[in-house]
Amino acid sequence: MSEAWIIDGVRSPRGKGKPGKGGLAHIHPQRIMAQVLQALEKKVGFDPNDVDDIVAGCAAGSGDHANDIARMAALDAGWPETASGVTLNRFCGSGQQAVSFAAMGILAGHQDLVVGGGVESMSRYSPTHAHGFHANNEHLFEKHPQVPQGISADLIATLEGFSREDCDGYAVRSQERAQAAIADGRFANSVVPIHNDDGSLALDHDEHPRPGTTLDMLGGLPASFEKLGTAVMKGYEKSFDDYCKDVYPQLDKVEHVHHAGNSSGVVDGASAILLASPDYAKAHGLTPRARIVMTATAGTEPVIMLTAPCPAAKQCLDRAKMSWDDIDLFEINEAFASVVLKFLKDSQVDPDKVNVNGGAIALGHPIGGTGPMLIQTVLDEMERQDKQTGLVAMCTGGGMGTATILERI
């Protein structure tokens, strides 16, 4: 049976995603991704002439992220003109999907050496003409009145009974775990510095963590999505909260419990993973770190939107003929605190196996760049703890989830 091997991976630091404030905000996202590709080549020592394709996730797809950023980054990196690239969008799961597609090409026997990665410079986000997830398609909105994701996260908390204190408690744990991981150097194997065009250092560490975060500090933050949820926005007939109640009539109201402290951080960053067929790796002296055991995607109700990590993970496990107990470590993207709390409630896995080095609440979530970062994080931790299996799952816009199972070699 064919296999897809993970040879190695690297990622940029996560820079604050605010113009003029983040360490990567002034660097074009093509340049960030290009430097990650160069660092991957240097770390592994492979020949980029042999790369069959570069598959990259990017959710923006416009402005500075436009025009197939995977191909443009490869050209900017100085890789040979034969190195093709393709960019895909599965919202927050884009980068994880890129790694899955890279693995699929190898598993199908169509390719031997593929880079799967992702990039997003959230500091360069700007309003678009598209009106919500339905992108001005009112026919779709009548069928599925999708609301902003923060309101979906609040909807999950309301339906599941997760309190503001529950969400804040989870956020504090994420910060504490991230600080312990940083102090212990657990991200050092994967993080590579990003430089300015003159060669000077731009950023070599994650900027978003907030050391010393406490429940009292988070308790003083206003709910971020309450005004957005209760107001009737231009172009809509009713409030987003009312659209939620139309879909979930058992609700009297949506409890708004999320804020900047218990939601994923807005950051810039890029990541890349090199995957190879066993034949290619053996022929070229590349030592694998892990194999891709299985991947899966799942769809759930699109207004609540963010509940698919557990269904995707379960589908992945079922296809691999594995159970929750077969997984040693989990990375569940911390898009919002309620997303991970929902996963923990539904899966009943041990919380001490989940996001042991913190997650996006502390470290940030560079959308298309996050999935490969999570894969690298769980693989590094599997090696540190001498564990064998890991599972990564993410929620995405439109009510979808992505999942990947890894096994060390």
C-alpha positions, 0 to 999 in steps of 0.5 A: 500500500502506498504512503505519504511521508512527512519529511519535515516542516517549518513555519514563520513566527506569528506576527500581530495582524495589525498594520504598522504594529505587527513584526510582519505587517510590512512584509508582503505575504508572498515574501513571507511564504517565499522565505518559509519555502527557502527555510524548508529547502535549507532545513531538509536539503532537498532539490526544489527541481524535484518538487512536483507542486506547491499546494498552499491554502489562503482564505483571502484570495484578493489584494496582496493575496491574489493571483495564486500566491503559491506559485508567486511565492515559489518564484519569489523564493528563487525556486526553479521555474518548473516548480508549479503552485496552486492555491486553494480556499477552504476558509480556516482549514485551507492550509490543512487541506493543502497538506491533505491534497499534497498527500493525496497526490502522492498516495495516488502515485501521481507525484513524489515530492510535494509541498503543502502549506499556507499563508495569510497576512491578516494585517492586509485584510480590507473590506470587500464588495462581498456581503457576508458568506453568501457574497450577495447571493440573496437566494442562498441567504434565504436558505442559510442565513449565515452570520459572522463567525463570532456570533456563531461561536456565541450561538454554540456557547448558548446552545451548549450552556457554556458560560462566559466563565467557562470560555474565559477559563479555557482561554487562560489555560491556553495562555498558560500552556503557550507560555510554558511551551515558549519557555521550554523552547518547544516551538524552536524546531519549527519556527524560522525567522523572517527577514526584511529585504535588506537582510535585517531581522523582522521577526523571530518569535510569536508576538501574540501571546499575553503572559500573565493573563488572568480570569479577572483581566478577561472578565473586564473585556466587553463581549465583542459580538453583542452589538453586531448581533443585536443591531440590524445591519445595513442590507439586512431585514433583522439582526443576526441574533434574530436570524440565529433564533429563526434557525434555532427557535428554542432560543430566547436570546443569544448569549454573547460570551466571546471577546478578544481574550477568548477568541483566536488572535489576528496574526500574520504568518506562513507555513510549509511541510514537505511530503514525499513518497517512500520511494523518493525519500529512500532514493534521495536519503530523506528521513521521514518523521511521520506518515499521513494515516487519514484525512477527512472533511465534514459539513454541518449546519452552516449558521452555527457554522463551527461545530464540524471539528468533532464530526470530521475527526470521527469520520477520519478515525472511522475511515482509519479503523481507529478510536479516540483512545488510539490518539495520543495528542490532539490539536483542535484549532482554537478559533473560539473557546466554545469550539474546543469546549464543544469538541471536548464535550462531544468527543469525551477525550481527555483535555490533557491530550488536547492543545497541550502547548496552547493554541490560537487563542494565545498564539494567533490564527493566520487563517490559511497558514494555521493548519500546517502549523498545527500539524508541525506543533503536534508532530514536534510534541509527539516526538518530545513526549515519545508518543505515536499518533496525533490528530489535527482538526479545525472548523471552517467557514460555511459549516465545515471541518477538516481532520488529519491523523498522523503517525510517527515513523 
